[in-house]
């Protein structure tokens, strides 16, 4: 299972519901069959979400502070 491709599809606003369901189905099946491998894939997804590698907007500090909507 490719964690990065799955995560990209699930997080994309351009992916349809059908694409997201198709991408999520193997992850759901993996959770039911092999919980240890599922946890490894989820940990890899969390690591990808936390990293700023390849994101030029996150790598640079902006001159003004932007409001955060995380708490909402």
Secondary structure as UniProt FT lines:
FT   HELIX           3..11
FT   HELIX           17..33
FT   HELIX           35..50
FT   TURN            53..54
FT   HELIX           56..59
FT   TURN            70..71
//
